[in-house]
Amino acid sequence: MDIIDTRKCNLWNLDRLADYLAVGPDILRGYYDEILEDGQFLAGINARLTKVREEYGFTKAIFARDKIDSADWFAFERILIYVLVRHLKPEAVLETGVYYGGNTSFLLAGLHRNGKGRLVSIDLPDSAIRAGVSAGTALRHPLVGDSELYQSTLKPGFIIPDYLKQHWDFVEGNSLEVIPTRRETFDLYLHDSDHSMDFLTAELDAAWPRLGAGATVVVDDIDWSNAFFSFCVTHQLSPVLFTDNGKDNLRVRSGVVKVDHPRNRERAFTGAKAAS
Ligand SMILES: C[S@@+](CC[C@H](N)C(=O)[O-])C[C@H]1O[C@@H](n2cnc3c(N)ncnc32)[C@H](O)[C@@H]1O
């Protein structure tokens, strides 16, 4: 697919999000235009791409590109979370799984534009991931392979432009241990750490008591296990699901649920907890 078709997918998804949130589509399309036109953001990302590639020789994922000339080159989820931050104007955002910081950059760009709000991001250092893999102690989804490994000289979030970090609180650790220690009430929670059934189930359970009454939950790679669907069944939540934008794939990938959505009572799943 070319970038024009990717843009069409992004717009189609954003219109479904507008329907779910009961807002006019032009409002969300306006936020999308905003990040597409944000020259400072793109310049900051490109400066980090060049530095990391030249100084650390890291060429995985988006770092394989010399230069990114549009935010459309990123997965739809990044557009989704930017638009959600701009629309919801959260005071406190929780993110798990930072890796190079693609999602983190888009969340922070939204907070930066809002002029308020804090993002708490949790990730393990690369050394801990490697140790857990070789000891066989980490709960890890088999699909992940070595795709998230990088060298220990790089810290999580190495694509994030410096000017965005003023809204950021990075916490190094296991999300299952860190989340219960947080005292904030989060308005927005993004899961993108380990997507295995057991781990995601445990992380959603840990996050649930820390979410505000009107919080929004975004889960990446919902097709990797039944954990997100099981969470929706348990709490009687009616989600909206999004495909990616065709640049890499079109699989149903991101789940969004607003915990106080009016549809929760009308159309919630019924039946037993989904099997793994
Ligand atoms: C899919 S990557 C995240 C990609 C990232 N959101 C981005 O936009 O570039 C998954 C991340 O989850 C982290 N992770 C895995 N297990 C974790 C755990 N138990 N606690 C916190 N982070 C974890 C890994 O270190 C890795 O950085």
Ligand as a Chemical Component Dictionary entry (heavy atoms), coordinates in Angstrom:
data_LIG
# 
_chem_comp.id                   LIG 
_chem_comp.type                 NON-POLYMER 
_chem_comp.pdbx_formal_charge   0 
_chem_comp.three_letter_code    LIG 
# 
loop_
_chem_comp_atom.comp_id 
_chem_comp_atom.atom_id 
_chem_comp_atom.alt_atom_id 
_chem_comp_atom.type_symbol 
_chem_comp_atom.charge 
_chem_comp_atom.model_Cartn_x 
_chem_comp_atom.model_Cartn_y 
_chem_comp_atom.model_Cartn_z 
_chem_comp_atom.pdbx_ordinal 
LIG C1  C1  C 0  6.341  -3.845 21.692 1  
LIG S1  S1  S 1  7.641  -3.138 22.609 2  
LIG C2  C2  C 0  7.039  -1.541 22.902 3  
LIG C3  C3  C 0  7.041  -0.671 21.671 4  
LIG C4  C4  C 0  6.835  0.774  22.015 5  
LIG N1  N1  N 0  5.548  1.019  22.611 6  
LIG C5  C5  C 0  7.004  1.685  20.827 7  
LIG O1  O1  O 0  6.048  2.396  20.476 8  
LIG O2  O2  O -1 8.093  1.733  20.239 9  
LIG C6  C6  C 0  7.452  -3.951 24.152 10 
LIG C7  C7  C 0  8.231  -3.352 25.295 11 
LIG O3  O3  O 0  7.716  -3.934 26.501 12 
LIG C8  C8  C 0  8.755  -4.035 27.420 13 
LIG N2  N2  N 0  8.401  -5.003 28.448 14 
LIG C9  C9  C 0  8.335  -6.363 28.319 15 
LIG N3  N3  N 0  8.016  -6.916 29.489 16 
LIG C10 C10 C 0  7.848  -5.905 30.376 17 
LIG C11 C11 C 0  7.511  -5.832 31.751 18 
LIG N4  N4  N 0  7.324  -6.946 32.464 19 
LIG N5  N5  N 0  7.412  -4.621 32.341 20 
LIG C12 C12 C 0  7.641  -3.485 31.635 21 
LIG N6  N6  N 0  7.981  -3.483 30.324 22 
LIG C13 C13 C 0  8.087  -4.673 29.710 23 
LIG C14 C14 C 0  9.963  -4.432 26.578 24 
LIG O4  O4  O 0  11.155 -4.068 27.245 25 
LIG C15 C15 C 0  9.731  -3.643 25.290 26 
LIG O5  O5  O 0  10.437 -2.424 25.339 27 
# 
loop_
_chem_comp_bond.comp_id 
_chem_comp_bond.atom_id_1 
_chem_comp_bond.atom_id_2 
_chem_comp_bond.value_order 
_chem_comp_bond.pdbx_ordinal 
LIG C1  S1  SING 1  
LIG S1  C2  SING 2  
LIG S1  C6  SING 3  
LIG C2  C3  SING 4  
LIG C3  C4  SING 5  
LIG C4  N1  SING 6  
LIG C4  C5  SING 7  
LIG C5  O1  DOUB 8  
LIG C5  O2  SING 9  
LIG C6  C7  SING 10 
LIG C7  O3  SING 11 
LIG C7  C15 SING 12 
LIG O3  C8  SING 13 
LIG C8  N2  SING 14 
LIG C8  C14 SING 15 
LIG N2  C9  SING 16 
LIG N2  C13 SING 17 
LIG C9  N3  DOUB 18 
LIG N3  C10 SING 19 
LIG C10 C11 SING 20 
LIG C10 C13 DOUB 21 
LIG C11 N4  SING 22 
LIG C11 N5  DOUB 23 
LIG N5  C12 SING 24 
LIG C12 N6  DOUB 25 
LIG N6  C13 SING 26 
LIG C14 O4  SING 27 
LIG C14 C15 SING 28 
LIG C15 O5  SING 29 
# 
